[in-house]
Amino acid sequence: MSRAGAVSYSLPISTTFELAGMRVVESRGSCFGLVVRSMGLAKSFTAGFQTLRQGEVAQYTELLEDSRRHAIDRMVDNARLLGANAIVGMRFDSSEIGSSLTEVVAYGTAVVVEPDA
């Protein structure tokens, strides 16, 4: 981890379609990482009580943060399989499957970048 809980990945990832100091020389296509998680009975029970009062439900926050990190890890692996050395236009999407499962997907465009000349 780097500053203040930020995670650093082994290849550049950007939500924009460019990277400072780099130029995209080739697009390798879409890449994604998908995670489906369940909170589990014990945490769901505790979280259920927290929803009765206002404020953050820490169990759900932790679940979603871990799921996003895991989805990014899988997206990076997918980009590498495509021969990319960076990802641009990265986004997240999430949805619920039934009443107890949460799906999180990280997706973007796998690209090959070179330093600006």
Secondary structure, DSSP 8 states (H G I E B T S, - for coil): --GGG----SS-B-SSS--TTEEEEEEEEEEEEEEEEE--HHHHHHHHHHTTSSS--HHHHHHHHHHHHHHHHHHHHHHHHTT-SEEEEEEEEEEEETTTEEEEEEEEEEEEEEE--
